[in-house]
Amino acid sequence: MNHVVTVQDAVTAFEPWMEPTDAELDAIEAEMPEILAGIDLIEAQIIALDRPRNEMDNQRSRRARNRVLAAGRTVANRRAARTSGGAA
């Protein structure tokens, strides 16, 4: 007779090392503007998939790409300022 055993304990077991650290949460929070801008870009691209692209779709995608680039630049500058001591 074969016994069927669940792995519920292994899947839902809680270990403190499984949770994100405060430093990881801070890094996610610092990158959140870039993440949200990326989501906006993906949404603009999805909107344009269902129909032929028009000037409004092109403008929406271009603005979303610019927001991604600006947010990425801001995040990179903050990271560089934090690692170099801040004063230039």
C-alpha positions as CSV (number, residue, x, y, z in Angstrom):
1,M,0.0,0.0,0.0
2,N,1.4,3.4,-1.0
3,H,0.7,6.3,1.2
4,V,0.0,9.7,-0.3
5,V,1.8,12.4,1.8
6,T,1.3,16.1,1.3
7,V,4.1,18.6,1.3
8,Q,2.0,21.4,2.9
9,D,4.4,21.9,5.8
10,A,7.4,22.3,3.5
11,V,5.6,24.7,1.3
12,T,4.1,27.0,4.0
13,A,6.8,26.7,6.5
14,F,7.9,30.0,7.9
15,E,11.6,30.8,8.4
16,P,12.9,34.2,9.2
17,W,15.6,34.0,6.5
18,M,12.8,33.6,3.9
19,E,11.6,37.2,4.4
20,P,13.2,40.1,2.6
21,T,15.6,42.1,4.8
22,D,15.1,45.8,5.5
23,A,17.9,46.6,3.1
24,E,16.2,44.7,0.3
25,L,12.9,46.4,1.0
26,D,14.6,49.8,0.9
27,A,16.2,48.9,-2.4
28,I,12.8,48.0,-3.8
29,E,11.3,51.2,-2.5
30,A,14.1,53.2,-4.1
31,E,13.6,51.5,-7.5
32,M,9.8,51.8,-7.3
33,P,9.5,54.9,-9.7
34,E,11.4,53.0,-12.3
35,I,9.2,49.9,-11.8
36,L,6.0,51.9,-12.1
37,A,7.3,53.7,-15.2
38,G,8.1,50.3,-16.8
39,I,4.5,49.2,-16.0
40,D,3.2,52.3,-17.7
41,L,5.3,51.5,-20.8
42,I,4.0,47.9,-20.9
43,E,0.5,49.2,-20.6
44,A,1.0,51.6,-23.5
45,Q,2.4,48.8,-25.6
46,I,-0.5,46.5,-24.8
47,I,-3.0,49.2,-25.7
48,A,-1.4,49.5,-29.1
49,L,-1.5,45.8,-29.8
50,D,-5.2,45.5,-30.5
51,R,-5.4,48.0,-33.3
52,P,-3.2,49.7,-36.0
53,R,-0.9,52.3,-34.3
54,N,-2.0,55.9,-34.6
55,E,-0.3,59.1,-33.6
56,M,-1.8,59.0,-30.1
57,D,-0.4,55.4,-29.5
58,N,3.0,56.5,-30.7
59,Q,3.0,59.5,-28.5
60,R,1.8,57.5,-25.5
61,S,4.6,54.9,-26.0
62,R,7.2,57.7,-26.6
63,R,6.2,59.5,-23.3
64,A,6.2,56.2,-21.4
65,R,9.7,55.3,-22.7
66,N,10.9,58.8,-21.7
67,R,9.5,58.3,-18.2
68,V,11.3,54.9,-17.9
69,L,14.6,56.5,-19.0
70,A,14.1,59.5,-16.6
71,A,13.2,57.2,-13.7
72,G,16.2,55.0,-14.4
73,R,18.5,57.9,-14.6
74,T,17.2,59.2,-11.2
75,V,17.6,55.9,-9.6
76,A,21.1,55.5,-10.9
77,N,22.1,59.0,-9.8
78,R,20.8,58.3,-6.3
79,R,22.6,55.0,-6.1
80,A,25.9,56.7,-7.3
81,A,25.5,59.6,-4.8
82,R,24.9,57.1,-2.0
83,T,28.0,55.0,-2.9
84,S,30.3,58.0,-3.5
85,G,29.5,59.9,-0.4
86,G,27.1,62.4,-1.9
87,A,29.2,65.5,-2.4
88,A,30.7,66.2,-5.8
